[in-house]
Amino acid sequence: MQRRTFLRSLAATLAAPRLLRANPPDDVTGRILTVRGPIRPEAFGTALIHEHVLVDFIGADNITPDRYQRDDVVRRVLPFLREIKALGVQSLVECTPAYLGRDPLLLKTLSEKTGLHLLTNTGYYAAAGNKYLPPQAYTETAEQLAQRWIREFREGIDGTGIRPGHMKISVNASKRTLEDLDRKIVTAAGLTHRQTGLTITSHTGLAQPAREQLDLLRGLGVSPSAFIWTHAQAEAFTNKTLEPYAELAQRGAWVSLDGVGDDNAGTYAEILLFLKEKKQLNRVLLSHDAGWYRPGEPNGGEFRPFTSIFKVLLPKLRAAGFSADDVRQLLVTNPAEAFAIKGV
């Protein structure tokens, strides 16, 4: 039944040339769209491309904006953002999606107080057994979902006027192949990209679902350079192999190694050394997937700092022969290229 529903949705999508036709985005083409407005890529600076300020795991059926007070979150999170600002970070891409605690106004307040460039997102999160999907994710076609996300890009999120700087979607990472609902979400992301130029940050994990997403997006006319294979480190940690990193980087996708911590930095260094040898550092993104103020827990629970890259990983890389240019490629050049609004 689910497969028939997806196939009907895809057929309707392919029969809709108005949405599939590439329309140029508005005045933000070539810019990076932050919660305070568009900036030039050269202003993005050292960037962390996959972090979280707040995540609410209550589920799409129960989430409400009154489960926390913004002022409490600001007080809790500010010291961690100021810490990375002192380390030279200029930008942070916030990856909490809708129905999981996305709060553009919170991000704008934090951006104004720290001077950091922060990005929010549009899209839906289909991992974790679909716990965080709203009802329309099941009932609407890919085209209808895309129209919702395109509207957020053009008009702003929930009446705030704040526009998304990327898409955050996900597929069920526990699966080794895409399910029909995953395909609908990815199709909606591809259609949205065709209208907006927004980069697709896709919580994926293993390489095979990443390959399938690239194939699906290619059929929609979306360049691999618009796709970020998020949580790609899972391939090394789960399947104990590095070759898929070079494979997907050579296809043009972004390989996002975004779970760096004090205790696992050695494995990340091995992956990065492999990609340096393969001359693919220009397709790699780094981050921590850290932070996570959790509504419902005392003082927001344990908040993990955004510092392991700078305090643990970079010293290991420099000791292994990484140059200042290599580091700049990973933390400055690649993020700016990955998140600049694409001409379509």
BANU-66300 format. One record per residue (C-alpha): x, y, z. Coordinates in nm, 3 decimals. Example, Ala and Ser with C-alpha at 12.3 -4.5 7.8 and 13.67 -1.06 7.14 Angstrom:
BEGIN
VOBA        c1        c2        c3
VOBA     1.230    -0.450     0.780
VOBA     1.367    -0.106     0.714
***
This chain:
BEGIN
VOBA        c1        c2        c3
VOBA     0.000     0.000     0.000
VOBA     0.275     0.243     0.096
VOBA     0.463     0.169    -0.227
VOBA     0.148     0.228    -0.438
VOBA     0.092     0.558    -0.258
VOBA     0.449     0.666    -0.329
VOBA     0.430     0.567    -0.694
VOBA     0.108     0.764    -0.739
VOBA     0.273     1.061    -0.570
VOBA     0.581     1.036    -0.791
VOBA     0.369     1.004    -1.105
VOBA     0.180     1.318    -1.008
VOBA     0.506     1.497    -0.943
VOBA     0.658     1.402    -1.277
VOBA     0.341     1.521    -1.448
VOBA     0.379     1.865    -1.294
VOBA     0.625     2.055    -1.514
VOBA     0.556     2.384    -1.339
VOBA     0.728     2.267    -1.021
VOBA     0.991     2.053    -1.190
VOBA     1.097     2.335    -1.420
VOBA     1.400     2.510    -1.270
VOBA     1.298     2.860    -1.171
VOBA     1.577     3.092    -1.059
VOBA     1.560     3.184    -0.691
VOBA     1.533     3.547    -0.590
VOBA     1.801     3.793    -0.482
VOBA     1.980     3.547    -0.250
VOBA     2.141     3.339    -0.526
VOBA     2.508     3.294    -0.440
VOBA     2.451     3.417    -0.082
VOBA     2.419     3.227     0.244
VOBA     2.083     3.281     0.411
VOBA     2.121     3.335     0.787
VOBA     1.850     3.405     1.044
VOBA     1.943     3.774     1.019
VOBA     1.939     3.778     0.641
VOBA     2.167     3.693     0.348
VOBA     2.545     3.730     0.366
VOBA     2.822     3.686     0.113
VOBA     3.001     3.348     0.133
VOBA     3.330     3.515     0.223
VOBA     3.167     3.646     0.542
VOBA     3.075     3.294     0.658
VOBA     3.426     3.230     0.792
VOBA     3.510     2.930     1.009
VOBA     3.185     2.735     1.029
VOBA     3.038     2.439     1.212
VOBA     2.790     2.286     0.974
VOBA     2.585     2.047     1.187
VOBA     2.500     2.150     1.542
VOBA     2.192     2.189     1.762
VOBA     2.085     2.460     2.002
VOBA     1.765     2.290     2.117
VOBA     1.604     1.954     2.041
VOBA     1.268     1.843     2.182
VOBA     1.221     1.466     2.160
VOBA     0.857     1.466     2.273
VOBA     0.733     1.376     1.923
VOBA     0.532     1.553     1.653
VOBA     0.201     1.464     1.818
VOBA     0.287     1.641     2.144
VOBA     0.534     1.917     2.066
VOBA     0.429     2.272     2.156
VOBA     0.625     2.599     2.181
VOBA     0.536     2.641     2.549
VOBA     0.749     2.347     2.662
VOBA     1.037     2.590     2.734
VOBA     1.106     2.958     2.785
VOBA     1.336     3.120     2.530
VOBA     1.507     3.332     2.794
VOBA     1.605     3.017     2.985
VOBA     1.751     2.861     2.672
VOBA     1.941     3.178     2.585
VOBA     2.101     3.192     2.929
VOBA     2.202     2.826     2.909
VOBA     2.338     2.829     2.555
VOBA     2.512     3.168     2.533
VOBA     2.833     3.060     2.714
VOBA     2.883     2.771     2.470
VOBA     2.839     2.996     2.167
VOBA     3.069     3.260     2.312
VOBA     3.327     2.989     2.372
VOBA     3.342     2.894     2.003
VOBA     3.335     3.260     1.900
VOBA     3.654     3.301     2.106
VOBA     3.802     3.002     1.919
VOBA     3.747     3.182     1.588
VOBA     3.415     3.034     1.478
VOBA     3.201     3.278     1.283
VOBA     2.907     3.064     1.174
VOBA     2.697     2.771     1.294
VOBA     2.441     2.575     1.095
VOBA     2.157     2.469     1.326
VOBA     2.003     2.142     1.214
VOBA     1.700     2.098     1.439
VOBA     1.405     2.044     1.201
VOBA     1.039     2.132     1.231
VOBA     0.847     1.919     1.483
VOBA     1.171     1.853     1.672
VOBA     1.213     2.196     1.828
VOBA     1.310     2.428     1.542
VOBA     1.290     2.786     1.675
VOBA     1.405     3.059     1.434
VOBA     1.335     3.341     1.683
VOBA     1.555     3.174     1.944
VOBA     1.835     3.147     1.689
VOBA     1.796     3.509     1.586
VOBA     1.826     3.623     1.949
VOBA     2.140     3.412     1.998
VOBA     2.285     3.543     1.672
VOBA     2.224     3.904     1.775
VOBA     2.379     3.849     2.119
VOBA     2.692     3.669     1.993
VOBA     2.752     3.809     1.644
VOBA     2.763     3.453     1.509
VOBA     2.592     3.377     1.178
VOBA     2.327     3.111     1.246
VOBA     2.123     2.917     0.989
VOBA     1.788     2.748     1.036
VOBA     1.615     2.507     0.799
VOBA     1.304     2.377     0.629
VOBA     1.209     2.014     0.564
VOBA     1.085     1.710     0.759
VOBA     1.267     1.445     0.962
VOBA     1.172     1.088     0.868
VOBA     1.418     0.894     1.086
VOBA     1.353     0.745     1.432
VOBA     1.055     0.543     1.318
VOBA     0.884     0.857     1.181
VOBA     0.811     0.983     1.533
VOBA     0.878     1.342     1.427
VOBA     0.670     1.356     1.110
VOBA     0.348     1.561     1.102
VOBA     0.028     1.411     0.956
VOBA     0.072     1.584     0.620
VOBA     0.394     1.392     0.559
VOBA     0.177     1.083     0.512
VOBA    -0.123     1.233     0.335
VOBA     0.030     1.486     0.096
VOBA     0.224     1.424    -0.221
VOBA     0.590     1.512    -0.259
VOBA     0.485     1.815    -0.464
VOBA     0.252     1.938    -0.188
VOBA     0.524     1.898     0.076
VOBA     0.767     2.083    -0.147
VOBA     0.519     2.369    -0.181
VOBA     0.515     2.403     0.199
VOBA     0.894     2.421     0.216
VOBA     0.916     2.660    -0.079
VOBA     0.666     2.887     0.095
VOBA     0.889     2.899     0.404
VOBA     1.182     2.996     0.182
VOBA     0.989     3.273     0.013
VOBA     0.780     3.408     0.301
VOBA     0.962     3.301     0.617
VOBA     0.890     3.042     0.885
VOBA     0.568     3.056     1.089
VOBA     0.513     3.427     1.040
VOBA     0.858     3.525     1.171
VOBA     0.994     3.650     0.839
VOBA     1.303     3.436     0.907
VOBA     1.392     3.225     0.607
VOBA     1.562     2.885     0.603
VOBA     1.925     2.865     0.492
VOBA     1.913     2.494     0.406
VOBA     1.685     2.191     0.411
VOBA     1.709     1.935     0.692
VOBA     1.554     1.603     0.601
VOBA     1.624     1.248     0.710
VOBA     1.573     0.889     0.608
VOBA     1.542     0.594     0.843
VOBA     1.907     0.537     0.923
VOBA     1.839     0.192     1.068
VOBA     1.746     0.073     0.720
VOBA     2.004    -0.011     0.455
VOBA     1.778     0.098     0.171
VOBA     1.519     0.371     0.128
VOBA     1.156     0.309     0.213
VOBA     0.870     0.466     0.018
VOBA     0.812     0.741     0.273
VOBA     1.183     0.822     0.266
VOBA     1.165     0.851    -0.111
VOBA     0.873     1.091    -0.088
VOBA     1.063     1.315     0.154
VOBA     1.376     1.309    -0.065
VOBA     1.167     1.381    -0.375
VOBA     1.008     1.678    -0.198
VOBA     1.356     1.803    -0.109
VOBA     1.468     1.771    -0.471
VOBA     1.166     1.966    -0.594
VOBA     1.226     2.232    -0.330
VOBA     1.588     2.265    -0.435
VOBA     1.482     2.315    -0.794
VOBA     1.278     2.616    -0.689
VOBA     1.500     2.762    -0.416
VOBA     1.860     2.651    -0.456
VOBA     1.867     2.538    -0.092
VOBA     2.120     2.272    -0.001
VOBA     1.978     1.937     0.118
VOBA     2.120     1.827     0.453
VOBA     2.003     1.466     0.477
VOBA     2.040     1.267     0.800
VOBA     2.146     0.940     0.638
VOBA     2.426     0.741     0.802
VOBA     2.530     0.450     0.583
VOBA     2.652     0.481     0.226
VOBA     2.384     0.277     0.048
VOBA     2.092     0.506     0.137
VOBA     2.314     0.799     0.036
VOBA     2.373     0.641    -0.305
VOBA     2.000     0.586    -0.350
VOBA     1.923     0.946    -0.260
VOBA     2.179     1.073    -0.510
VOBA     2.025     0.855    -0.780
VOBA     1.674     0.978    -0.698
VOBA     1.785     1.342    -0.694
VOBA     1.973     1.301    -1.021
VOBA     1.645     1.188    -1.180
VOBA     1.495     1.518    -1.067
VOBA     1.777     1.719    -1.219
VOBA     1.948     1.800    -0.888
VOBA     2.327     1.823    -0.882
VOBA     2.512     1.600    -0.632
VOBA     2.674     1.918    -0.502
VOBA     2.337     2.013    -0.351
VOBA     2.334     1.701    -0.131
VOBA     2.505     1.659     0.206
VOBA     2.553     1.297     0.314
VOBA     2.497     1.365     0.683
VOBA     2.638     1.139     0.956
VOBA     2.861     0.977     0.697
VOBA     3.095     0.867     0.977
VOBA     2.850     0.579     1.036
VOBA     3.003     0.396     0.742
VOBA     3.343     0.378     0.912
VOBA     3.208     0.304     1.258
VOBA     2.949     0.046     1.143
VOBA     3.088    -0.114     0.827
VOBA     3.458    -0.052     0.901
VOBA     3.524     0.072     0.548
VOBA     3.647     0.400     0.401
VOBA     3.613     0.347     0.026
VOBA     3.255     0.480     0.000
VOBA     3.377     0.823     0.115
VOBA     3.596     0.858    -0.192
VOBA     3.323     0.711    -0.414
VOBA     3.050     0.956    -0.312
VOBA     3.290     1.250    -0.296
VOBA     3.395     1.173    -0.653
VOBA     3.027     1.175    -0.749
VOBA     3.014     1.532    -0.618
VOBA     2.825     1.489    -0.290
VOBA     2.932     1.651     0.035
VOBA     3.064     1.396     0.287
VOBA     2.965     1.526     0.631
VOBA     3.165     1.386     0.925
VOBA     2.962     1.550     1.196
VOBA     2.989     1.356     1.521
VOBA     3.335     1.461     1.637
VOBA     3.394     1.419     2.010
VOBA     3.688     1.406     2.244
VOBA     3.674     1.026     2.255
VOBA     3.644     0.946     1.883
VOBA     3.866     1.208     1.716
VOBA     4.125     0.943     1.624
VOBA     3.882     0.767     1.389
VOBA     3.787     1.097     1.227
VOBA     4.156     1.171     1.173
VOBA     4.193     0.835     0.994
VOBA     3.898     0.911     0.765
VOBA     4.034     1.256     0.686
VOBA     4.383     1.120     0.616
VOBA     4.226     0.871     0.374
VOBA     4.033     1.146     0.195
VOBA     4.342     1.367     0.181
VOBA     4.532     1.083     0.013
VOBA     4.243     1.048    -0.233
VOBA     4.255     1.425    -0.297
VOBA     3.893     1.465    -0.186
VOBA     3.920     1.708     0.105
VOBA     3.732     1.960    -0.109
VOBA     3.413     1.753    -0.060
VOBA     3.431     1.711     0.319
VOBA     3.243     1.890     0.597
VOBA     3.313     1.869     0.972
VOBA     3.103     1.925     1.281
VOBA     3.007     1.783     1.624
VOBA     2.629     1.726     1.619
VOBA     2.658     1.870     1.969
VOBA     2.462     2.103     2.198
VOBA     2.102     1.990     2.253
VOBA     1.914     2.185     2.517
VOBA     1.634     1.939     2.597
VOBA     1.297     2.076     2.712
VOBA     1.157     1.881     3.004
VOBA     1.498     1.810     3.160
VOBA     1.638     2.017     3.449
VOBA     1.823     2.318     3.307
VOBA     1.789     2.165     2.962
VOBA     1.991     1.854     3.050
VOBA     2.354     1.797     2.961
VOBA     2.470     2.039     2.691
VOBA     2.772     1.912     2.495
VOBA     3.019     2.188     2.391
VOBA     3.108     2.258     2.029
VOBA     3.486     2.239     2.088
VOBA     3.627     1.892     2.016
VOBA     3.731     1.978     1.661
VOBA     3.947     2.264     1.780
VOBA     4.082     2.115     2.101
VOBA     4.131     1.750     2.000
VOBA     4.089     1.677     1.627
VOBA     4.288     1.964     1.475
VOBA     4.600     1.892     1.686
VOBA     4.585     1.530     1.563
VOBA     4.551     1.644     1.203
VOBA     4.837     1.890     1.227
VOBA     5.058     1.622     1.381
VOBA     4.968     1.398     1.085
VOBA     5.080     1.660     0.833
VOBA     4.766     1.862     0.763
VOBA     4.856     2.214     0.655
VOBA     4.686     2.541     0.741
VOBA     4.540     2.532     0.389
VOBA     4.394     2.187     0.453
VOBA     4.226     2.307     0.770
VOBA     4.096     2.617     0.597
VOBA     3.954     2.396     0.321
VOBA     3.759     2.191     0.576
VOBA     3.631     2.467     0.801
VOBA     3.608     2.777     0.580
VOBA     3.611     2.707     0.206
VOBA     3.391     2.397     0.198
VOBA     3.113     2.525     0.429
VOBA     3.079     2.847     0.232
VOBA     3.051     2.654    -0.095
VOBA     2.813     2.395     0.050
VOBA     2.560     2.643     0.195
VOBA     2.563     2.918    -0.067
VOBA     2.224     2.928    -0.241
VOBA     2.266     2.745    -0.571
VOBA     2.162     2.883    -0.905
VOBA     1.920     2.630    -1.052
***
